[in-house]
Amino acid sequence: MEYFKISKTGTDNKIVVIELNRPKARNAFTTQMTNELLQTFQSISESDTRVVILASTNSKAFCSGADLKERNGMTEQEWKEQHKLFEKMFYTLSDLPQPVIAAVDGYALAGGFEMVLNCDFIIAANTATFGLPETTRGIMPGCGGTRLLPKRVGIHIAKEWLLTGRMVSAEEADKAGLLNQKTTPDLLMEEAYKLGEMLAKNAPLAVQNCKIAVDELFSMDDKEARVREIEFYNRTVDTEDRFEGVRAFVEKREPVFVGK
């Protein structure tokens, strides 16, 4: 792919690392880059990948959102069609069955911050900066900012960040509860790999059903959620991995999960 690098790591290469690689443009995504990311996410969703790490080759910027230079030459219709593509890419990222870790350093702004919000875990270097400056440009976030940020930091803080459009340091983001972990730039990927390995060694069907259940049940009425939760639970009961997990516990050894 032209705009990002893909590699595999971890036990049995079950962790896929996607590094955004458009450093001169702070990884701003163009139509072509968005199409390539969409295709990559679609491919991963159907693979035996267990964990995805989304990062950047450029420590100065994770992603600055849409490429405004490209957008400046678009007609109104082209702008709207491009945004539909953005939506599809973001939703495909969010809907990946595998857990996704965002490893963030430098600027994560506008759509770049929304990309982070569409991931399951956020590990950031203490030099990272977050922001949703859309209101300062006459628009608003359109791929998860107003929908996902309040779930991470609470409504009152989300409104402040969204309505002011101001920059937020990694320290402030961590105190607000946005991050799973704050670390140093030199340890960022190491910590992401460490979390990735913890996730990848567990039963993939159990991990995936937990992820989907949390996302779906979060805003659901409790009585409805109880019924739906058991449905997710039952998906994991009659799997080979459940039997392997019990056997491994009894035999006092590490389980070997196969995703069946």
VEXGUDO-744402 format. One line per 5 residues: their letters; for each residue x, y, z of N, C-alpha, C, CB. Coordinates in steps of 0.1 Angstrom, whole numbers, plus 5000, padded with zeros to 4 digits. Glycine has a CB too. Layout:
BEGIN
a	X,Y,Z,X,Y,Z,X,Y,Z,X,Y,Z; ...
//
This chain:
BEGIN
meyfk	5008,4988,5000,5000,5000,5000,5009,5012,5000,4991,5000,5012; 5004,5023,4993,5013,5035,4991,5013,5043,5004,5007,5043,4980; 5002,5044,5011,5002,5054,5022,5003,5048,5036,4989,5061,5021; 5005,5035,5037,5008,5029,5050,5015,5016,5049,4994,5027,5058; 5021,5012,5060,5029,5000,5060,5021,4989,5068,5043,5002,5065
isktg	5022,4977,5064,5015,4966,5071,5025,4955,5074,5003,4960,5063; 5025,4951,5087,5034,4940,5091,5027,4931,5101,5047,4946,5097; 5033,4920,5103,5027,4910,5113,5037,4907,5124,5022,4897,5106; 5032,4905,5136,5041,4903,5147,5034,4894,5157,5046,4916,5153; 5041,4891,5168,5034,4884,5179,5034,4869,5176,5020,4888,5181
tdnki	5029,4861,5185,5029,4847,5184,5021,4843,5172,5023,4840,5197; 5027,4835,5163,5021,4830,5151,5017,4841,5142,5009,4821,5154; 5023,4853,5144,5020,4864,5135,5005,4868,5135,5025,4862,5121; 4999,4867,5146,4984,4870,5147,4981,4885,5150,4978,4862,5158; 4992,4893,5152,4990,4907,5154,4994,4915,5141,4998,4912,5166
vviel	4984,4922,5136,4987,4930,5124,4990,4945,5128,4975,4929,5114; 5001,4950,5123,5004,4964,5126,5003,4972,5113,5019,4965,5132; 4994,4983,5114,4992,4992,5103,4998,5005,5107,4977,4993,5099; 5008,5010,5100,5015,5022,5103,5012,5032,5092,5030,5020,5104; 5005,5043,5095,5002,5053,5085,5015,5060,5081,4992,5064,5091
nrpka	5017,5062,5068,5030,5066,5063,5029,5077,5052,5037,5054,5058; 5024,5088,5056,5023,5100,5047,5029,5112,5055,5009,5103,5042; 5041,5111,5060,5047,5120,5070,5046,5135,5065,5061,5117,5073; 5049,5138,5053,5049,5152,5049,5035,5159,5050,5054,5153,5034; 5025,5151,5050,5011,5156,5051,5005,5152,5065,5002,5151,5040
rnaft	5014,5149,5074,5009,5145,5088,4998,5134,5087,5003,5157,5095; 5000,5125,5077,4992,5113,5075,4977,5117,5072,4992,5105,5087; 4975,5129,5067,4961,5133,5063,4957,5123,5052,4961,5148,5058; 4944,5119,5054,4940,5108,5044,4932,5114,5032,4931,5099,5051; 4937,5109,5021,4931,5113,5008,4920,5103,5004,4942,5114,4997
tqmtn	4914,5105,4993,4904,5095,4988,4911,5081,4986,4897,5100,4976; 4922,5082,4979,4929,5069,4976,4934,5062,4989,4941,5072,4967; 4939,5070,4998,4944,5064,5011,4932,5058,5019,4951,5075,5020; 4921,5065,5018,4909,5060,5025,4904,5047,5019,4898,5070,5025; 4904,5046,5006,4900,5034,4999,4909,5022,5003,4900,5036,4984
ellqt	4922,5025,5003,4932,5015,5007,4930,5010,5021,4946,5020,5005; 4927,5019,5030,4925,5015,5044,4912,5007,5045,4924,5028,5053; 4902,5011,5038,4889,5004,5038,4891,4990,5033,4879,5011,5029; 4898,4988,5022,4901,4974,5017,4909,4966,5027,4908,4975,5004; 4918,4973,5034,4927,4965,5043,4918,4961,5055,4938,4974,5048
fqsis	4910,4970,5061,4901,4966,5072,4892,4955,5068,4894,4978,5077; 4886,4956,5056,4877,4945,5051,4884,4932,5051,4871,4949,5038; 4896,4932,5046,4904,4919,5045,4907,4914,5059,4917,4922,5037; 4911,4923,5068,4914,4918,5082,4902,4912,5089,4920,4930,5090; 4891,4918,5086,4878,4913,5093,4875,4899,5090,4866,4922,5089
esdtr	4880,4894,5078,4877,4880,5074,4889,4871,5076,4873,4880,5059; 4899,4876,5082,4912,4868,5084,4912,4862,5098,4924,4877,5082; 4923,4854,5100,4925,4849,5114,4933,4858,5123,4932,4835,5113; 4935,4870,5119,4941,4880,5127,4934,4881,5141,4941,4894,5120; 4942,4883,5151,4936,4883,5165,4936,4898,5171,4943,4874,5174
vvila	4946,4906,5167,4947,4919,5172,4952,4928,5161,4956,4920,5184; 4948,4941,5161,4953,4951,5151,4959,4962,5159,4941,4956,5142; 4970,4967,5155,4976,4979,5161,4977,4990,5150,4991,4976,5167; 4971,5001,5153,4971,5012,5143,4981,5023,5149,4957,5018,5141; 4991,5026,5141,5001,5035,5145,5006,5044,5134,5013,5028,5151
stnsk	5017,5051,5135,5022,5060,5125,5037,5058,5124,5019,5075,5128; 5043,5060,5112,5057,5060,5111,5064,5073,5115,5061,5057,5096; 5055,5083,5117,5060,5097,5120,5056,5101,5134,5053,5107,5110; 5066,5102,5143,5064,5105,5157,5057,5119,5159,5077,5105,5165; 5058,5128,5149,5052,5141,5150,5037,5141,5147,5059,5151,5140
afcsg	5032,5131,5141,5017,5131,5138,5012,5117,5136,5015,5139,5125; 5002,5114,5144,4995,5101,5142,4986,5103,5129,4986,5097,5154; 4977,5113,5129,4969,5116,5117,4962,5129,5119,4959,5105,5114; 4963,5138,5109,4956,5151,5110,4943,5152,5104,4966,5162,5104; 4937,5140,5100,4924,5140,5095,4924,5141,5079,4916,5152,5100
adlke	4913,5146,5074,4912,5146,5059,4922,5156,5053,4897,5150,5055; 4926,5153,5041,4935,5162,5034,4927,5174,5028,4943,5154,5022; 4928,5185,5035,4920,5197,5031,4925,5203,5018,4921,5207,5042; 4938,5200,5014,4942,5205,5001,4935,5198,4990,4958,5203,4999; 4933,5185,4991,4925,5177,4981,4911,5182,4982,4926,5162,4984
rngmt	4905,5184,4993,4891,5188,4994,4889,5202,4989,4887,5187,5009; 4898,5210,4990,4897,5224,4985,4893,5225,4970,4909,5232,4988; 4897,5215,4962,4894,5215,4948,4882,5207,4944,4906,5209,4941; 4874,5202,4954,4862,5194,4952,4850,5202,4950,4861,5184,4963; 4840,5197,4942,4827,5203,4942,4820,5198,4954,4819,5198,4929
eqewk	4808,5204,4957,4800,5201,4969,4796,5186,4968,4787,5209,4969; 4793,5181,4956,4789,5167,4955,4801,5158,4957,4783,5165,4941; 4812,5161,4952,4824,5153,4954,4828,5153,4969,4836,5159,4946; 4826,5164,4976,4829,5164,4990,4820,5154,4998,4827,5179,4996; 4807,5155,4994,4797,5146,5001,4800,5131,4998,4783,5150,4997
eqhkl	4803,5128,4985,4806,5115,4982,4819,5110,4989,4808,5113,4966; 4829,5119,4990,4841,5115,4997,4838,5112,5012,4852,5126,4996; 4829,5120,5018,4826,5118,5032,4819,5105,5034,4818,5129,5037; 4811,5100,5025,4805,5087,5025,4815,5076,5026,4795,5085,5013; 4826,5078,5018,4837,5069,5018,4844,5069,5032,4847,5072,5007
fekmf	4846,5081,5037,4852,5082,5050,4843,5074,5061,4853,5097,5055; 4830,5076,5060,4821,5070,5069,4823,5054,5069,4807,5074,5067; 4823,5049,5056,4824,5035,5054,4837,5030,5060,4823,5031,5039; 4848,5037,5058,4861,5033,5063,4861,5033,5078,4872,5042,5058; 4856,5043,5084,4856,5044,5099,4847,5034,5105,4851,5058,5103
ytlsd	4835,5032,5099,4826,5022,5105,4832,5008,5103,4813,5022,5098; 4839,5005,5092,4845,4992,5091,4856,4990,5101,4851,4991,5077; 4864,5000,5104,4874,5000,5115,4867,4997,5128,4882,5013,5116; 4857,5004,5131,4850,5002,5144,4843,4989,5145,4839,5013,5146; 4839,4983,5134,4831,4971,5134,4840,4958,5133,4821,4971,5123
lpqpv	4853,4960,5132,4862,4949,5131,4860,4940,5143,4877,4953,5131; 4858,4927,5141,4856,4917,5152,4869,4917,5161,4853,4904,5147; 4880,4919,5156,4893,4919,5163,4894,4932,5171,4905,4917,5154; 4900,4931,5183,4903,4944,5191,4914,4952,5184,4907,4940,5205; 4912,4965,5184,4922,4974,5177,4928,4983,5188,4914,4982,5166
iaavd	4941,4984,5187,4948,4993,5196,4954,5005,5188,4960,4986,5203; 4951,5017,5192,4956,5029,5186,4969,5033,5194,4946,5041,5186; 4980,5033,5188,4993,5037,5194,4996,5051,5189,5005,5027,5191; 4994,5061,5197,4994,5075,5193,5006,5084,5198,4981,5082,5197; 5012,5090,5188,5022,5100,5192,5020,5112,5182,5037,5095,5191
gyala	5024,5124,5187,5022,5136,5178,5007,5139,5178,5028,5133,5165; 5004,5146,5167,4990,5151,5165,4980,5140,5161,4990,5163,5155; 4969,5140,5168,4957,5132,5164,4946,5142,5163,4954,5119,5173; 4943,5147,5152,4934,5158,5151,4922,5155,5141,4941,5171,5146; 4911,5161,5144,4899,5160,5135,4897,5145,5132,4901,5168,5122
ggfem	4896,5142,5119,4894,5128,5116,4904,5118,5121,4893,5126,5101; 4916,5123,5124,4927,5115,5130,4923,5111,5144,4940,5123,5129; 4917,5121,5151,4913,5118,5165,4901,5109,5164,4909,5131,5172; 4892,5111,5154,4880,5102,5153,4885,5088,5150,4871,5107,5142; 4895,5086,5142,4901,5073,5139,4905,5066,5152,4913,5074,5129
vlncd	4911,5074,5161,4915,5069,5174,4903,5064,5182,4923,5079,5182; 4893,5073,5182,4881,5070,5190,4873,5057,5185,4871,5082,5189; 4875,5054,5172,4869,5042,5166,4877,5029,5169,4868,5043,5151; 4888,5031,5177,4896,5019,5181,4891,5015,5195,4911,5022,5181; 4895,5003,5199,4891,4998,5212,4899,5003,5224,4890,4983,5212
fiiaa	4912,5004,5221,4922,5008,5232,4930,5020,5227,4931,4996,5236; 4934,5029,5236,4943,5040,5232,4955,5041,5241,4935,5054,5233; 4966,5039,5235,4979,5040,5242,4986,5052,5236,4988,5027,5242; 4990,5062,5244,4996,5074,5238,5009,5078,5245,4986,5086,5240; 5018,5083,5237,5030,5089,5242,5027,5102,5249,5040,5091,5231
ntatf	5035,5106,5259,5032,5118,5266,5034,5131,5257,5041,5119,5278; 5039,5129,5245,5040,5140,5236,5029,5141,5226,5054,5138,5228; 5019,5132,5227,5007,5132,5218,4998,5144,5221,4999,5119,5220; 4991,5149,5211,4981,5160,5212,4969,5156,5205,4987,5173,5206; 4957,5158,5211,4944,5154,5206,4936,5167,5203,4937,5144,5215
glpet	4927,5166,5193,4919,5177,5191,4908,5175,5181,4927,5189,5188; 4897,5181,5183,4886,5181,5173,4883,5195,5169,4873,5173,5178; 4891,5201,5160,4889,5216,5157,4879,5219,5147,4903,5221,5153; 4870,5210,5144,4861,5212,5133,4852,5225,5135,4851,5201,5131; 4848,5228,5147,4840,5240,5149,4847,5253,5146,4835,5241,5164
trgim	4860,5253,5146,4868,5264,5142,4869,5266,5127,4882,5264,5148; 4864,5256,5120,4865,5256,5105,4850,5256,5099,4872,5244,5100; 4841,5258,5108,4827,5260,5103,4819,5247,5101,4827,5267,5090; 4825,5235,5106,4818,5223,5105,4818,5215,5118,4825,5214,5094; 4815,5203,5118,4816,5195,5131,4821,5181,5127,4802,5194,5137
pgcgg	4825,5173,5137,4830,5160,5134,4819,5151,5129,4836,5153,5147; 4822,5143,5119,4812,5135,5112,4814,5120,5112,4810,5139,5099; 4824,5115,5119,4827,5101,5119,4830,5095,5133,4840,5098,5111; 4822,5100,5143,4823,5095,5156,4826,5104,5167,4832,5084,5156; 4831,5116,5164,4835,5126,5175,4824,5128,5185,4839,5138,5169
trllp	4812,5132,5181,4802,5136,5190,4795,5123,5196,4791,5144,5184; 4797,5112,5189,4790,5099,5194,4799,5091,5203,4787,5091,5182; 4812,5091,5201,4821,5083,5208,4829,5089,5219,4831,5077,5199; 4832,5102,5218,4840,5109,5228,4833,5110,5241,4843,5123,5223; 4820,5112,5242,4813,5113,5255,4814,5099,5262,4799,5117,5253
krvgi	4814,5088,5255,4815,5075,5262,4829,5073,5268,4812,5064,5251; 4839,5080,5263,4852,5079,5268,4855,5088,5280,4862,5082,5257; 4850,5101,5279,4854,5111,5289,4843,5118,5296,4862,5122,5282; 4830,5114,5293,4819,5120,5299,4814,5132,5291,4822,5125,5313; 4801,5135,5292,4794,5145,5284,4800,5159,5286,4779,5145,5286
hiake	4802,5162,5298,4806,5176,5301,4820,5179,5295,4807,5179,5316; 4829,5170,5296,4843,5172,5290,4842,5171,5275,4853,5162,5296; 4835,5162,5270,4833,5160,5255,4828,5173,5249,4824,5148,5252; 4818,5179,5255,4812,5191,5250,4823,5203,5250,4800,5196,5258; 4831,5203,5260,4841,5214,5261,4851,5212,5250,4849,5213,5275
wlltg	4856,5200,5248,4866,5197,5237,4860,5200,5223,4871,5183,5238; 4847,5195,5221,4841,5196,5208,4837,5211,5205,4828,5188,5208; 4831,5218,5214,4826,5231,5211,4837,5242,5211,4816,5235,5222; 4848,5240,5218,4859,5249,5218,4869,5246,5206,4867,5249,5231; 4870,5233,5203,4879,5229,5193,4894,5230,5197,4877,5237,5180
rmvsa	4896,5231,5210,4910,5233,5214,4918,5220,5214,4910,5240,5228; 4931,5222,5215,4941,5211,5216,4941,5206,5230,4955,5215,5211; 4943,5192,5231,4943,5186,5244,4956,5178,5245,4930,5176,5246; 4963,5180,5256,4976,5173,5257,4974,5158,5262,4985,5180,5268; 4984,5150,5261,4982,5136,5265,4980,5135,5280,4995,5128,5261
eeadk	4986,5144,5287,4984,5145,5302,4969,5148,5305,4993,5155,5309; 4963,5158,5299,4949,5161,5301,4940,5150,5296,4946,5174,5294; 4943,5144,5285,4935,5133,5279,4935,5121,5289,4941,5129,5266; 4947,5119,5295,4948,5107,5304,4940,5110,5317,4963,5105,5308; 4941,5122,5322,4933,5125,5334,4918,5125,5332,4937,5139,5339
aglln	4914,5128,5319,4900,5127,5316,4895,5113,5314,4897,5136,5303; 4904,5103,5313,4900,5089,5311,4900,5085,5297,4887,5088,5317; 4905,5093,5288,4906,5089,5274,4915,5077,5271,4910,5101,5265; 4926,5077,5278,4936,5067,5275,4936,5055,5283,4950,5074,5277; 4940,5044,5277,4942,5032,5285,4956,5032,5292,4941,5019,5276
qkttp	4965,5039,5285,4978,5041,5291,4986,5052,5285,4986,5028,5289; 4993,5060,5293,5002,5070,5288,5016,5066,5291,4999,5084,5296; 5025,5067,5281,5039,5062,5282,5048,5072,5275,5040,5048,5276; 5060,5069,5273,5070,5077,5267,5071,5073,5252,5084,5076,5274; 5076,5082,5243,5076,5079,5229,5084,5067,5226,5082,5091,5222
dllme	5095,5065,5233,5104,5053,5230,5098,5040,5235,5117,5055,5237; 5088,5040,5243,5082,5028,5248,5068,5026,5242,5081,5028,5263; 5063,5035,5233,5050,5035,5228,5046,5021,5221,5047,5046,5219; 5054,5018,5212,5051,5005,5204,5053,4993,5213,5060,5005,5192; 5063,4994,5222,5066,4982,5231,5053,4980,5240,5078,4985,5240
eaykl	5047,4990,5245,5035,4989,5253,5023,4984,5245,5032,5002,5260; 5023,4989,5232,5012,4984,5223,5013,4969,5220,5012,4992,5210; 5026,4965,5218,5028,4951,5215,5025,4942,5227,5043,4949,5211; 5028,4948,5239,5026,4941,5251,5011,4938,5254,5032,4948,5263; 5003,4949,5252,4989,4947,5253,4983,4938,5242,4982,4961,5252
gemla	4989,4939,5230,4985,4931,5219,4987,4916,5221,4992,4935,5206; 4998,4913,5227,5001,4899,5231,4992,4894,5241,5016,4898,5236; 4988,4902,5251,4979,4898,5261,4965,4894,5255,4977,4909,5272; 4961,4902,5245,4948,4900,5239,4949,4888,5230,4944,4912,5231; 4960,4887,5222,4962,4876,5212,4963,4862,5218,4974,4879,5203
knapl	4967,4861,5230,4969,4848,5236,4956,4842,5241,4979,4848,5247; 4946,4850,5242,4933,4846,5247,4924,4840,5236,4925,4857,5254; 4914,4833,5240,4905,4827,5230,4899,4837,5221,4894,4818,5237; 4902,4837,5208,4897,4848,5199,4882,4849,5198,4903,4845,5185; 4875,4839,5198,4860,4840,5197,4855,4846,5210,4853,4826,5195
avqnc	4861,4843,5222,4856,4849,5234,4860,4864,5234,4863,4842,5246; 4872,4867,5230,4876,4881,5230,4867,4889,5220,4891,4882,5225; 4864,4884,5208,4856,4891,5199,4841,4893,5204,4856,4883,5186; 4836,4882,5210,4822,4884,5215,4822,4893,5227,4817,4870,5219; 4832,4894,5235,4833,4904,5246,4833,4918,5240,4845,4902,5255
kiavd	4841,4920,5230,4841,4933,5223,4828,4937,5218,4852,4933,5212; 4822,4929,5210,4809,4932,5204,4798,4934,5215,4805,4921,5195; 4798,4926,5225,4788,4927,5236,4789,4940,5243,4790,4915,5246; 4801,4944,5247,4803,4957,5254,4798,4968,5245,4818,4959,5257; 4802,4968,5232,4798,4979,5223,4782,4980,5222,4804,4977,5209
elfsm	4776,4968,5221,4762,4967,5218,4754,4970,5231,4758,4954,5212; 4758,4965,5242,4750,4966,5254,4752,4979,5262,4754,4954,5263; 4762,4987,5258,4765,4999,5266,4754,5008,5268,4777,5006,5259; 4746,5011,5257,4735,5020,5258,4721,5013,5258,4736,5030,5247; 4721,5000,5260,4709,4993,5259,4701,4993,5273,4711,4979,5254
ddkea	4688,4992,5273,4680,4990,5285,4685,4978,5292,4665,4989,5281; 4686,4978,5305,4692,4967,5312,4685,4953,5310,4692,4970,5327; 4672,4953,5310,4665,4941,5308,4667,4935,5294,4649,4943,5310; 4668,4944,5284,4671,4939,5270,4686,4934,5270,4669,4950,5260; 4694,4941,5277,4709,4938,5277,4711,4924,5284,4716,4949,5285
rvrei	4703,4921,5294,4705,4908,5300,4703,4897,5290,4696,4906,5312; 4692,4898,5283,4689,4888,5273,4700,4887,5262,4675,4890,5266; 4704,4898,5257,4714,4899,5247,4728,4894,5252,4716,4913,5241; 4731,4897,5264,4744,4892,5270,4745,4877,5270,4746,4898,5284; 4734,4871,5274,4734,4856,5274,4735,4850,5260,4721,4851,5281
efynr	4730,4857,5251,4731,4852,5237,4746,4853,5233,4723,4861,5227; 4753,4863,5236,4767,4864,5234,4775,4853,5241,4773,4878,5237; 4771,4851,5254,4778,4841,5262,4776,4827,5256,4772,4841,5276; 4764,4824,5251,4761,4811,5246,4769,4808,5233,4747,4809,5243; 4773,4819,5226,4782,4817,5214,4795,4811,5218,4783,4830,5207
tvdte	4800,4813,5230,4813,4808,5234,4813,4795,5241,4820,4819,5242; 4801,4791,5246,4800,4779,5254,4804,4766,5247,4786,4778,5260; 4798,4764,5235,4801,4752,5228,4812,4752,5218,4788,4748,5220; 4823,4760,5221,4834,4761,5212,4845,4752,5217,4839,4775,5212; 4854,4748,5208,4866,4740,5211,4875,4747,5221,4874,4736,5199
drfeg	4875,4760,5220,4884,4768,5229,4879,4768,5243,4884,4783,5224; 4866,4767,5245,4861,4766,5259,4865,4753,5265,4845,4768,5259; 4864,4742,5258,4869,4729,5263,4884,4729,5266,4865,4718,5254; 4891,4736,5256,4906,4736,5258,4909,4745,5270,4912,4742,5245; 4902,4756,5273,4905,4764,5284,4903,4756,5297,4896,4776,5284
vrafv	4893,4748,5298,4890,4740,5310,4901,4730,5312,4876,4734,5310; 4904,4723,5301,4915,4712,5301,4928,4718,5306,4916,4705,5288; 4931,4730,5300,4944,4736,5303,4945,4740,5318,4947,4748,5295; 4934,4745,5323,4933,4748,5338,4935,4736,5346,4920,4755,5341; 4928,4725,5343,4929,4713,5351,4943,4707,5350,4919,4702,5346
ekrep	4949,4708,5338,4963,4702,5336,4974,4711,5340,4964,4698,5321; 4970,4723,5344,4980,4733,5349,4990,4737,5338,4987,4728,5361; 4985,4741,5327,4993,4745,5315,4987,4756,5308,4995,4733,5305; 4994,4763,5299,4989,4774,5291,4979,4768,5280,5000,4782,5285; 4968,4774,5279,4958,4769,5268,4964,4772,5254,4945,4775,5270
vfvgk	4960,4764,5245,4963,4767,5231,4950,4769,5223,4971,4755,5224; 4946,4781,5221,4933,4784,5215,4935,4785,5199,4928,4797,5220; 4924,4779,5193,4925,4779,5178,4914,4787,5171,4923,4764,5174; 4905,4793,5179,4895,4801,5173,4883,4794,5168,4900,4810,5163; 4880,4782,5174,4869,4774,5170,4861,4769,5182,4873,4762,5162
//
